[in-house]
Structures are given as structure tokens and as C-alpha cells.
């Protein structure tokens, strides 16, 4: 996984913001709500789906970087 994705969700019990790191979430770590102490983690059935989504995001980010580099090279070459 190339990009560390910081995210946040609202606690289902108290609506406090829970900050999490997708890489750590995928590794099995749980995150605790500082408002009420509720522990949040991925269910076993969600792990594959979330991992595929993160990998897709990584691929899109790499494609975006590549397109940006190609555009910069084109503009420099053509003095645009």
C-alpha cells in the first residue's frame, strides 16, 4: 500500500469524531472513540473489500502522478 490514508468517521454511539489510519485498520488495529470508549474495527467480511478499494485508490493516485509528469514534460517541450 503506497499511500497512508487518514480518515475519520463519526462514532455510532456518541457522534464524536474517530480518527483512523486505513493501513492500520487493514492490519487489524481497532480505533477507540475518545468520547465514549467504543472500539471500531473492520469486520472479517469487510477486509477484502476495503483492501481492494485502497489498492484501487493507490493505482489512481499513481496514474494521476504519471499524467501530471507527462503534461509537464509536454508543456516544457512545446514551451506552452
HTML snippet that shows the backbone in 3Dmol.js (N, CA, C, O; Angstrom):
<script src="https://3Dmol.org/build/3Dmol-min.js"></script>
<div id="view" style="width:600px;height:400px;position:relative"></div>
<script>
const pdb = `
ATOM      1  N   UNK A   1       0.835  -1.163   0.000  1.00  0.00           N
ATOM      2  CA  UNK A   1       0.000   0.000   0.000  1.00  0.00           C
ATOM      3  C   UNK A   1       0.885   1.232   0.000  1.00  0.00           C
ATOM      4  O   UNK A   1       1.691   1.413   0.913  1.00  0.00           O
ATOM      5  N   UNK A   2       0.754   2.064  -0.986  1.00  0.00           N
ATOM      6  CA  UNK A   2       1.645   3.191  -1.123  1.00  0.00           C
ATOM      7  C   UNK A   2       1.257   4.410  -0.320  1.00  0.00           C
ATOM      8  O   UNK A   2       2.127   5.086   0.229  1.00  0.00           O
ATOM      9  N   UNK A   3      -0.004   4.704  -0.238  1.00  0.00           N
ATOM     10  CA  UNK A   3      -0.446   5.931   0.396  1.00  0.00           C
ATOM     11  C   UNK A   3      -1.090   5.615   1.730  1.00  0.00           C
ATOM     12  O   UNK A   3      -1.920   4.711   1.833  1.00  0.00           O
ATOM     13  N   UNK A   4      -0.703   6.364   2.750  1.00  0.00           N
ATOM     14  CA  UNK A   4      -1.361   6.225   4.044  1.00  0.00           C
ATOM     15  C   UNK A   4      -2.578   7.131   4.010  1.00  0.00           C
ATOM     16  O   UNK A   4      -2.468   8.342   3.817  1.00  0.00           O
ATOM     17  N   UNK A   5      -3.715   6.538   4.196  1.00  0.00           N
ATOM     18  CA  UNK A   5      -4.949   7.300   4.104  1.00  0.00           C
ATOM     19  C   UNK A   5      -5.499   7.587   5.496  1.00  0.00           C
ATOM     20  O   UNK A   5      -5.991   6.694   6.185  1.00  0.00           O
ATOM     21  N   UNK A   6      -5.405   8.839   5.887  1.00  0.00           N
ATOM     22  CA  UNK A   6      -6.002   9.260   7.136  1.00  0.00           C
ATOM     23  C   UNK A   6      -7.478   9.509   6.861  1.00  0.00           C
ATOM     24  O   UNK A   6      -7.841  10.069   5.827  1.00  0.00           O
ATOM     25  N   UNK A   7      -8.304   9.097   7.774  1.00  0.00           N
ATOM     26  CA  UNK A   7      -9.731   9.261   7.596  1.00  0.00           C
ATOM     27  C   UNK A   7     -10.370   9.507   8.945  1.00  0.00           C
ATOM     28  O   UNK A   7      -9.720   9.419   9.987  1.00  0.00           O
ATOM     29  N   UNK A   8     -11.616   9.807   8.909  1.00  0.00           N
ATOM     30  CA  UNK A   8     -12.354   9.960  10.149  1.00  0.00           C
ATOM     31  C   UNK A   8     -13.790   9.516   9.928  1.00  0.00           C
ATOM     32  O   UNK A   8     -14.338   9.640   8.833  1.00  0.00           O
ATOM     33  N   UNK A   9     -14.375   9.005  10.973  1.00  0.00           N
ATOM     34  CA  UNK A   9     -15.778   8.606  10.959  1.00  0.00           C
ATOM     35  C   UNK A   9     -16.423   9.152  12.225  1.00  0.00           C
ATOM     36  O   UNK A   9     -15.740   9.545  13.170  1.00  0.00           O
ATOM     37  N   UNK A  10     -17.731   9.167  12.225  1.00  0.00           N
ATOM     38  CA  UNK A  10     -18.445   9.569  13.433  1.00  0.00           C
ATOM     39  C   UNK A  10     -18.801   8.319  14.226  1.00  0.00           C
ATOM     40  O   UNK A  10     -19.264   7.325  13.667  1.00  0.00           O
ATOM     41  N   UNK A  11     -18.583   8.382  15.516  1.00  0.00           N
ATOM     42  CA  UNK A  11     -18.908   7.269  16.398  1.00  0.00           C
ATOM     43  C   UNK A  11     -20.408   6.985  16.312  1.00  0.00           C
ATOM     44  O   UNK A  11     -21.217   7.905  16.428  1.00  0.00           O
ATOM     45  N   UNK A  12     -20.786   5.720  16.109  1.00  0.00           N
ATOM     46  CA  UNK A  12     -22.212   5.393  16.026  1.00  0.00           C
ATOM     47  C   UNK A  12     -22.942   5.557  17.364  1.00  0.00           C
ATOM     48  O   UNK A  12     -24.169   5.654  17.389  1.00  0.00           O
ATOM     49  N   UNK A  13     -22.199   5.588  18.471  1.00  0.00           N
ATOM     50  CA  UNK A  13     -22.839   5.736  19.781  1.00  0.00           C
ATOM     51  C   UNK A  13     -22.993   7.189  20.213  1.00  0.00           C
ATOM     52  O   UNK A  13     -24.066   7.589  20.666  1.00  0.00           O
ATOM     53  N   UNK A  14     -21.909   7.999  20.077  1.00  0.00           N
ATOM     54  CA  UNK A  14     -21.957   9.362  20.624  1.00  0.00           C
ATOM     55  C   UNK A  14     -21.716  10.452  19.579  1.00  0.00           C
ATOM     56  O   UNK A  14     -21.760  11.636  19.913  1.00  0.00           O
ATOM     57  N   UNK A  15     -21.466  10.082  18.336  1.00  0.00           N
ATOM     58  CA  UNK A  15     -21.221  11.008  17.222  1.00  0.00           C
ATOM     59  C   UNK A  15     -19.906  11.773  17.313  1.00  0.00           C
ATOM     60  O   UNK A  15     -19.671  12.678  16.512  1.00  0.00           O
ATOM     61  N   UNK A  16     -19.044  11.432  18.268  1.00  0.00           N
ATOM     62  CA  UNK A  16     -17.719  12.032  18.351  1.00  0.00           C
ATOM     63  C   UNK A  16     -16.911  11.598  17.120  1.00  0.00           C
ATOM     64  O   UNK A  16     -17.172  10.534  16.560  1.00  0.00           O
ATOM     65  N   UNK A  17     -15.944  12.401  16.700  1.00  0.00           N
ATOM     66  CA  UNK A  17     -15.099  12.053  15.557  1.00  0.00           C
ATOM     67  C   UNK A  17     -14.035  11.048  15.980  1.00  0.00           C
ATOM     68  O   UNK A  17     -13.328  11.253  16.967  1.00  0.00           O
ATOM     69  N   UNK A  18     -13.930   9.954  15.217  1.00  0.00           N
ATOM     70  CA  UNK A  18     -12.891   8.949  15.436  1.00  0.00           C
ATOM     71  C   UNK A  18     -11.926   9.042  14.265  1.00  0.00           C
ATOM     72  O   UNK A  18     -12.318   8.819  13.119  1.00  0.00           O
ATOM     73  N   UNK A  19     -10.671   9.369  14.541  1.00  0.00           N
ATOM     74  CA  UNK A  19      -9.643   9.448  13.505  1.00  0.00           C
ATOM     75  C   UNK A  19      -9.016   8.067  13.348  1.00  0.00           C
ATOM     76  O   UNK A  19      -8.729   7.389  14.335  1.00  0.00           O
ATOM     77  N   UNK A  20      -8.807   7.657  12.093  1.00  0.00           N
ATOM     78  CA  UNK A  20      -8.198   6.354  11.859  1.00  0.00           C
ATOM     79  C   UNK A  20      -7.274   6.394  10.663  1.00  0.00           C
ATOM     80  O   UNK A  20      -7.342   7.299   9.832  1.00  0.00           O
ATOM     81  N   UNK A  21      -6.417   5.407  10.590  1.00  0.00           N
ATOM     82  CA  UNK A  21      -5.450   5.238   9.510  1.00  0.00           C
ATOM     83  C   UNK A  21      -5.823   3.943   8.791  1.00  0.00           C
ATOM     84  O   UNK A  21      -5.843   2.874   9.401  1.00  0.00           O
ATOM     85  N   UNK A  22      -6.117   4.040   7.508  1.00  0.00           N
ATOM     86  CA  UNK A  22      -6.604   2.885   6.754  1.00  0.00           C
ATOM     87  C   UNK A  22      -5.623   1.724   6.773  1.00  0.00           C
ATOM     88  O   UNK A  22      -6.033   0.568   6.882  1.00  0.00           O
ATOM     89  N   UNK A  23      -4.330   2.019   6.669  1.00  0.00           N
ATOM     90  CA  UNK A  23      -3.327   0.948   6.680  1.00  0.00           C
ATOM     91  C   UNK A  23      -3.382   0.184   8.001  1.00  0.00           C
ATOM     92  O   UNK A  23      -3.342  -1.046   8.015  1.00  0.00           O
ATOM     93  N   UNK A  24      -3.474   0.911   9.100  1.00  0.00           N
ATOM     94  CA  UNK A  24      -3.557   0.257  10.407  1.00  0.00           C
ATOM     95  C   UNK A  24      -4.881  -0.479  10.572  1.00  0.00           C
ATOM     96  O   UNK A  24      -4.928  -1.551  11.175  1.00  0.00           O
ATOM     97  N   UNK A  25      -5.951   0.094  10.039  1.00  0.00           N
ATOM     98  CA  UNK A  25      -7.256  -0.564  10.097  1.00  0.00           C
ATOM     99  C   UNK A  25      -7.203  -1.900   9.360  1.00  0.00           C
ATOM    100  O   UNK A  25      -7.730  -2.902   9.843  1.00  0.00           O
ATOM    101  N   UNK A  26      -6.561  -1.910   8.183  1.00  0.00           N
ATOM    102  CA  UNK A  26      -6.426  -3.145   7.405  1.00  0.00           C
ATOM    103  C   UNK A  26      -5.541  -4.173   8.091  1.00  0.00           C
ATOM    104  O   UNK A  26      -5.700  -5.374   7.875  1.00  0.00           O
ATOM    105  N   UNK A  27      -4.610  -3.709   8.916  1.00  0.00           N
ATOM    106  CA  UNK A  27      -3.727  -4.644   9.619  1.00  0.00           C
ATOM    107  C   UNK A  27      -4.401  -5.253  10.844  1.00  0.00           C
ATOM    108  O   UNK A  27      -3.815  -6.091  11.529  1.00  0.00           O
ATOM    109  N   UNK A  28      -5.634  -4.829  11.116  1.00  0.00           N
ATOM    110  CA  UNK A  28      -6.379  -5.419  12.222  1.00  0.00           C
ATOM    111  C   UNK A  28      -6.485  -4.547  13.455  1.00  0.00           C
ATOM    112  O   UNK A  28      -7.110  -4.936  14.441  1.00  0.00           O
ATOM    113  N   UNK A  29      -5.881  -3.373  13.409  1.00  0.00           N
ATOM    114  CA  UNK A  29      -5.945  -2.489  14.576  1.00  0.00           C
ATOM    115  C   UNK A  29      -7.345  -1.914  14.726  1.00  0.00           C
ATOM    116  O   UNK A  29      -8.023  -1.622  13.742  1.00  0.00           O
ATOM    117  N   UNK A  30      -7.758  -1.762  15.957  1.00  0.00           N
ATOM    118  CA  UNK A  30      -9.032  -1.105  16.226  1.00  0.00           C
ATOM    119  C   UNK A  30      -8.752   0.316  16.699  1.00  0.00           C
ATOM    120  O   UNK A  30      -7.651   0.629  17.154  1.00  0.00           O
ATOM    121  N   UNK A  31      -9.746   1.153  16.587  1.00  0.00           N
ATOM    122  CA  UNK A  31      -9.638   2.552  16.989  1.00  0.00           C
ATOM    123  C   UNK A  31     -10.732   2.844  18.003  1.00  0.00           C
ATOM    124  O   UNK A  31     -11.869   2.395  17.861  1.00  0.00           O
ATOM    125  N   UNK A  32     -10.368   3.603  19.029  1.00  0.00           N
ATOM    126  CA  UNK A  32     -11.296   3.856  20.115  1.00  0.00           C
ATOM    127  C   UNK A  32     -11.819   5.287  20.054  1.00  0.00           C
ATOM    128  O   UNK A  32     -11.072   6.228  19.787  1.00  0.00           O
ATOM    129  N   UNK A  33     -13.094   5.428  20.304  1.00  0.00           N
ATOM    130  CA  UNK A  33     -13.717   6.736  20.412  1.00  0.00           C
ATOM    131  C   UNK A  33     -13.272   7.369  21.728  1.00  0.00           C
ATOM    132  O   UNK A  33     -13.398   6.762  22.792  1.00  0.00           O
ATOM    133  N   UNK A  34     -12.753   8.592  21.647  1.00  0.00           N
ATOM    134  CA  UNK A  34     -12.319   9.278  22.865  1.00  0.00           C
ATOM    135  C   UNK A  34     -13.503   9.830  23.652  1.00  0.00           C
ATOM    136  O   UNK A  34     -13.357  10.227  24.808  1.00  0.00           O
ATOM    137  N   UNK A  35     -14.668   9.852  23.025  1.00  0.00           N
ATOM    138  CA  UNK A  35     -15.855  10.359  23.706  1.00  0.00           C
ATOM    139  C   UNK A  35     -16.526   9.335  24.598  1.00  0.00           C
ATOM    140  O   UNK A  35     -16.907   9.641  25.728  1.00  0.00           O
ATOM    141  N   UNK A  36     -16.674   8.106  24.090  1.00  0.00           N
ATOM    142  CA  UNK A  36     -17.425   7.104  24.850  1.00  0.00           C
ATOM    143  C   UNK A  36     -16.676   5.784  25.037  1.00  0.00           C
ATOM    144  O   UNK A  36     -17.136   4.914  25.776  1.00  0.00           O
ATOM    145  N   UNK A  37     -15.520   5.627  24.373  1.00  0.00           N
ATOM    146  CA  UNK A  37     -14.733   4.408  24.541  1.00  0.00           C
ATOM    147  C   UNK A  37     -15.104   3.273  23.605  1.00  0.00           C
ATOM    148  O   UNK A  37     -14.536   2.187  23.713  1.00  0.00           O
ATOM    149  N   UNK A  38     -16.043   3.490  22.687  1.00  0.00           N
ATOM    150  CA  UNK A  38     -16.422   2.450  21.732  1.00  0.00           C
ATOM    151  C   UNK A  38     -15.231   2.094  20.851  1.00  0.00           C
ATOM    152  O   UNK A  38     -14.512   2.982  20.395  1.00  0.00           O
ATOM    153  N   UNK A  39     -15.016   0.811  20.611  1.00  0.00           N
ATOM    154  CA  UNK A  39     -13.927   0.339  19.765  1.00  0.00           C
ATOM    155  C   UNK A  39     -14.470   0.050  18.365  1.00  0.00           C
ATOM    156  O   UNK A  39     -15.493  -0.617  18.211  1.00  0.00           O
ATOM    157  N   UNK A  40     -13.774   0.559  17.352  1.00  0.00           N
ATOM    158  CA  UNK A  40     -14.188   0.390  15.964  1.00  0.00           C
ATOM    159  C   UNK A  40     -13.092  -0.362  15.220  1.00  0.00           C
ATOM    160  O   UNK A  40     -11.916  -0.014  15.324  1.00  0.00           O
ATOM    161  N   UNK A  41     -13.477  -1.401  14.467  1.00  0.00           N
ATOM    162  CA  UNK A  41     -12.536  -2.159  13.648  1.00  0.00           C
ATOM    163  C   UNK A  41     -13.278  -2.712  12.439  1.00  0.00           C
ATOM    164  O   UNK A  41     -14.503  -2.621  12.356  1.00  0.00           O
ATOM    165  N   UNK A  42     -12.528  -3.285  11.503  1.00  0.00           N
ATOM    166  CA  UNK A  42     -13.145  -3.902  10.329  1.00  0.00           C
ATOM    167  C   UNK A  42     -13.663  -5.284  10.675  1.00  0.00           C
ATOM    168  O   UNK A  42     -13.017  -6.042  11.399  1.00  0.00           O
ATOM    169  N   UNK A  43     -14.828  -5.599  10.154  1.00  0.00           N
ATOM    170  CA  UNK A  43     -15.309  -6.970  10.288  1.00  0.00           C
ATOM    171  C   UNK A  43     -14.524  -7.838   9.310  1.00  0.00           C
ATOM    172  O   UNK A  43     -13.983  -7.334   8.325  1.00  0.00           O
ATOM    173  N   UNK A  44     -14.462  -9.112   9.573  1.00  0.00           N
ATOM    174  CA  UNK A  44     -13.703 -10.033   8.716  1.00  0.00           C
ATOM    175  C   UNK A  44     -14.188  -9.969   7.268  1.00  0.00           C
ATOM    176  O   UNK A  44     -13.381 -10.066   6.343  1.00  0.00           O
ATOM    177  N   UNK A  45     -15.480  -9.810   7.067  1.00  0.00           N
ATOM    178  CA  UNK A  45     -16.036  -9.758   5.721  1.00  0.00           C
ATOM    179  C   UNK A  45     -15.724  -8.480   4.965  1.00  0.00           C
ATOM    180  O   UNK A  45     -15.800  -8.461   3.736  1.00  0.00           O
ATOM    181  N   UNK A  46     -15.379  -7.422   5.662  1.00  0.00           N
ATOM    182  CA  UNK A  46     -15.093  -6.133   5.028  1.00  0.00           C
ATOM    183  C   UNK A  46     -13.638  -5.975   4.624  1.00  0.00           C
ATOM    184  O   UNK A  46     -13.316  -5.125   3.793  1.00  0.00           O
ATOM    185  N   UNK A  47     -12.762  -6.771   5.191  1.00  0.00           N
ATOM    186  CA  UNK A  47     -11.325  -6.597   4.989  1.00  0.00           C
ATOM    187  C   UNK A  47     -10.943  -6.617   3.515  1.00  0.00           C
ATOM    188  O   UNK A  47     -10.229  -5.726   3.055  1.00  0.00           O
ATOM    189  N   UNK A  48     -11.400  -7.611   2.770  1.00  0.00           N
ATOM    190  CA  UNK A  48     -11.041  -7.749   1.358  1.00  0.00           C
ATOM    191  C   UNK A  48     -11.565  -6.575   0.543  1.00  0.00           C
ATOM    192  O   UNK A  48     -10.843  -6.034  -0.295  1.00  0.00           O
ATOM    193  N   UNK A  49     -12.799  -6.179   0.776  1.00  0.00           N
ATOM    194  CA  UNK A  49     -13.399  -5.071   0.036  1.00  0.00           C
ATOM    195  C   UNK A  49     -12.645  -3.764   0.284  1.00  0.00           C
ATOM    196  O   UNK A  49     -12.358  -3.024  -0.657  1.00  0.00           O
ATOM    197  N   UNK A  50     -12.328  -3.483   1.533  1.00  0.00           N
ATOM    198  CA  UNK A  50     -11.601  -2.251   1.862  1.00  0.00           C
ATOM    199  C   UNK A  50     -10.191  -2.301   1.282  1.00  0.00           C
ATOM    200  O   UNK A  50      -9.698  -1.296   0.771  1.00  0.00           O
ATOM    201  N   UNK A  51      -9.542  -3.450   1.354  1.00  0.00           N
ATOM    202  CA  UNK A  51      -8.194  -3.587   0.800  1.00  0.00           C
ATOM    203  C   UNK A  51      -8.204  -3.343  -0.713  1.00  0.00           C
ATOM    204  O   UNK A  51      -7.310  -2.682  -1.240  1.00  0.00           O
ATOM    205  N   UNK A  52      -9.205  -3.873  -1.406  1.00  0.00           N
ATOM    206  CA  UNK A  52      -9.311  -3.657  -2.848  1.00  0.00           C
ATOM    207  C   UNK A  52      -9.547  -2.179  -3.157  1.00  0.00           C
ATOM    208  O   UNK A  52      -8.983  -1.647  -4.113  1.00  0.00           O
ATOM    209  N   UNK A  53     -10.370  -1.523  -2.360  1.00  0.00           N
ATOM    210  CA  UNK A  53     -10.631  -0.099  -2.564  1.00  0.00           C
ATOM    211  C   UNK A  53      -9.361   0.724  -2.365  1.00  0.00           C
ATOM    212  O   UNK A  53      -9.087   1.638  -3.143  1.00  0.00           O
ATOM    213  N   UNK A  54      -8.593   0.409  -1.341  1.00  0.00           N
ATOM    214  CA  UNK A  54      -7.347   1.136  -1.079  1.00  0.00           C
ATOM    215  C   UNK A  54      -6.347   0.897  -2.206  1.00  0.00           C
ATOM    216  O   UNK A  54      -5.668   1.829  -2.637  1.00  0.00           O
ATOM    217  N   UNK A  55      -6.251  -0.333  -2.685  1.00  0.00           N
ATOM    218  CA  UNK A  55      -5.346  -0.629  -3.800  1.00  0.00           C
ATOM    219  C   UNK A  55      -5.777   0.125  -5.057  1.00  0.00           C
ATOM    220  O   UNK A  55      -4.937   0.625  -5.805  1.00  0.00           O
ATOM    221  N   UNK A  56      -7.087   0.205  -5.288  1.00  0.00           N
ATOM    222  CA  UNK A  56      -7.595   0.974  -6.422  1.00  0.00           C
ATOM    223  C   UNK A  56      -7.251   2.449  -6.288  1.00  0.00           C
ATOM    224  O   UNK A  56      -6.879   3.096  -7.267  1.00  0.00           O
ATOM    225  N   UNK A  57      -7.374   2.977  -5.083  1.00  0.00           N
ATOM    226  CA  UNK A  57      -7.008   4.367  -4.830  1.00  0.00           C
ATOM    227  C   UNK A  57      -5.526   4.585  -5.108  1.00  0.00           C
ATOM    228  O   UNK A  57      -5.149   5.584  -5.722  1.00  0.00           O
ATOM    229  N   UNK A  58      -4.686   3.658  -4.662  1.00  0.00           N
ATOM    230  CA  UNK A  58      -3.242   3.758  -4.912  1.00  0.00           C
ATOM    231  C   UNK A  58      -2.944   3.776  -6.413  1.00  0.00           C
ATOM    232  O   UNK A  58      -2.104   4.546  -6.877  1.00  0.00           O
ATOM    233  N   UNK A  59      -3.643   2.917  -7.169  1.00  0.00           N
ATOM    234  CA  UNK A  59      -3.436   2.882  -8.622  1.00  0.00           C
ATOM    235  C   UNK A  59      -3.853   4.207  -9.266  1.00  0.00           C
ATOM    236  O   UNK A  59      -3.149   4.728 -10.131  1.00  0.00           O
ATOM    237  N   UNK A  60      -4.998   4.751  -8.842  1.00  0.00           N
ATOM    238  CA  UNK A  60      -5.453   6.029  -9.385  1.00  0.00           C
ATOM    239  C   UNK A  60      -4.481   7.157  -9.050  1.00  0.00           C
ATOM    240  O   UNK A  60      -4.204   8.010  -9.893  1.00  0.00           O
ATOM    241  N   UNK A  61      -3.967   7.163  -7.832  1.00  0.00           N
ATOM    242  CA  UNK A  61      -3.005   8.194  -7.428  1.00  0.00           C
ATOM    243  C   UNK A  61      -1.739   8.100  -8.277  1.00  0.00           C
ATOM    244  O   UNK A  61      -1.183   9.124  -8.672  1.00  0.00           O
ATOM    245  N   UNK A  62      -1.280   6.878  -8.560  1.00  0.00           N
ATOM    246  CA  UNK A  62      -0.088   6.692  -9.389  1.00  0.00           C
ATOM    247  C   UNK A  62      -0.355   7.158 -10.822  1.00  0.00           C
ATOM    248  O   UNK A  62       0.509   7.773 -11.446  1.00  0.00           O
ATOM    249  N   UNK A  63      -1.549   6.866 -11.341  1.00  0.00           N
ATOM    250  CA  UNK A  63      -1.908   7.307 -12.688  1.00  0.00           C
ATOM    251  C   UNK A  63      -1.960   8.832 -12.753  1.00  0.00           C
ATOM    252  O   UNK A  63      -1.500   9.432 -13.724  1.00  0.00           O
ATOM    253  N   UNK A  64      -2.517   9.451 -11.727  1.00  0.00           N
ATOM    254  CA  UNK A  64      -2.604  10.913 -11.669  1.00  0.00           C
ATOM    255  C   UNK A  64      -1.204  11.520 -11.689  1.00  0.00           C
ATOM    256  O   UNK A  64      -0.950  12.482 -12.413  1.00  0.00           O
ATOM    257  N   UNK A  65      -0.306  10.962 -10.898  1.00  0.00           N
ATOM    258  CA  UNK A  65       1.071  11.458 -10.870  1.00  0.00           C
ATOM    259  C   UNK A  65       1.728  11.314 -12.238  1.00  0.00           C
ATOM    260  O   UNK A  65       2.432  12.217 -12.690  1.00  0.00           O
ATOM    261  N   UNK A  66       1.501  10.186 -12.895  1.00  0.00           N
ATOM    262  CA  UNK A  66       2.099   9.933 -14.203  1.00  0.00           C
ATOM    263  C   UNK A  66       1.565  10.919 -15.243  1.00  0.00           C
ATOM    264  O   UNK A  66       2.332  11.448 -16.048  1.00  0.00           O
ATOM    265  N   UNK A  67       0.262  11.165 -15.228  1.00  0.00           N
ATOM    266  CA  UNK A  67      -0.332  12.114 -16.172  1.00  0.00           C
ATOM    267  C   UNK A  67       0.224  13.513 -15.925  1.00  0.00           C
ATOM    268  O   UNK A  67       0.509  14.244 -16.874  1.00  0.00           O
ATOM    269  N   UNK A  68       0.378  13.887 -14.664  1.00  0.00           N
ATOM    270  CA  UNK A  68       0.945  15.194 -14.335  1.00  0.00           C
ATOM    271  C   UNK A  68       2.364  15.348 -14.852  1.00  0.00           C
ATOM    272  O   UNK A  68       2.723  16.399 -15.384  1.00  0.00           O
ATOM    273  N   UNK A  69       3.167  14.315 -14.701  1.00  0.00           N
ATOM    274  CA  UNK A  69       4.549  14.351 -15.193  1.00  0.00           C
ATOM    275  C   UNK A  69       4.576  14.458 -16.717  1.00  0.00           C
ATOM    276  O   UNK A  69       5.357  15.223 -17.282  1.00  0.00           O
ATOM    277  N   UNK A  70       3.710  13.678 -17.375  1.00  0.00           N
ATOM    278  CA  UNK A  70       3.665  13.721 -18.835  1.00  0.00           C
ATOM    279  C   UNK A  70       3.227  15.095 -19.323  1.00  0.00           C
ATOM    280  O   UNK A  70       3.778  15.607 -20.297  1.00  0.00           O
ATOM    281  N   UNK A  71       2.251  15.693 -18.666  1.00  0.00           N
ATOM    282  CA  UNK A  71       1.778  17.021 -19.058  1.00  0.00           C
ATOM    283  C   UNK A  71       2.880  18.057 -18.874  1.00  0.00           C
ATOM    284  O   UNK A  71       3.076  18.915 -19.735  1.00  0.00           O
ATOM    285  N   UNK A  72       3.595  17.983 -17.766  1.00  0.00           N
ATOM    286  CA  UNK A  72       4.693  18.928 -17.521  1.00  0.00           C
ATOM    287  C   UNK A  72       5.766  18.803 -18.593  1.00  0.00           C
ATOM    288  O   UNK A  72       6.276  19.806 -19.091  1.00  0.00           O
ATOM    289  N   UNK A  73       6.105  17.567 -18.947  1.00  0.00           N
ATOM    290  CA  UNK A  73       7.113  17.349 -19.988  1.00  0.00           C
ATOM    291  C   UNK A  73       6.636  17.904 -21.330  1.00  0.00           C
ATOM    292  O   UNK A  73       7.411  18.513 -22.067  1.00  0.00           O
ATOM    293  N   UNK A  74       5.372  17.693 -21.638  1.00  0.00           N
ATOM    294  CA  UNK A  74       4.812  18.184 -22.900  1.00  0.00           C
ATOM    295  C   UNK A  74       4.871  19.708 -22.951  1.00  0.00           C
ATOM    296  O   UNK A  74       5.289  20.285 -23.955  1.00  0.00           O
ATOM    297  N   UNK A  75       4.452  20.355 -21.862  1.00  0.00           N
ATOM    298  CA  UNK A  75       4.434  21.817 -21.837  1.00  0.00           C
ATOM    299  C   UNK A  75       5.843  22.403 -21.903  1.00  0.00           C
ATOM    300  O   UNK A  75       6.062  23.422 -22.558  1.00  0.00           O
ATOM    301  N   UNK A  76       6.793  21.766 -21.231  1.00  0.00           N
ATOM    302  CA  UNK A  76       8.178  22.230 -21.306  1.00  0.00           C
ATOM    303  C   UNK A  76       8.730  22.060 -22.727  1.00  0.00           C
ATOM    304  O   UNK A  76       9.390  22.951 -23.260  1.00  0.00           O
ATOM    305  N   UNK A  77       8.450  20.914 -23.319  1.00  0.00           N
ATOM    306  CA  UNK A  77       8.955  20.621 -24.658  1.00  0.00           C
ATOM    307  C   UNK A  77       8.363  21.584 -25.688  1.00  0.00           C
ATOM    308  O   UNK A  77       9.061  22.046 -26.591  1.00  0.00           O
ATOM    309  N   UNK A  78       7.086  21.876 -25.544  1.00  0.00           N
ATOM    310  CA  UNK A  78       6.391  22.725 -26.514  1.00  0.00           C
ATOM    311  C   UNK A  78       6.311  24.188 -26.073  1.00  0.00           C
ATOM    312  O   UNK A  78       5.671  25.009 -26.730  1.00  0.00           O
ATOM    313  N   UNK A  79       6.957  24.497 -24.973  1.00  0.00           N
ATOM    314  CA  UNK A  79       7.015  25.865 -24.434  1.00  0.00           C
ATOM    315  C   UNK A  79       5.640  26.510 -24.339  1.00  0.00           C
ATOM    316  O   UNK A  79       5.424  27.639 -24.778  1.00  0.00           O
ATOM    317  N   UNK A  80       4.744  25.777 -23.768  1.00  0.00           N
ATOM    318  CA  UNK A  80       3.370  26.271 -23.596  1.00  0.00           C
ATOM    319  C   UNK A  80       3.226  26.859 -22.216  1.00  0.00           C
ATOM    320  O   UNK A  80       2.150  27.335 -21.856  1.00  0.00           O
TER     321      UNK A  80
END
`;
const viewer = $3Dmol.createViewer("view");
viewer.addModel(pdb, "pdb");
viewer.setStyle({}, {cartoon: {color: "spectrum"}});
viewer.zoomTo();
viewer.render();
</script>
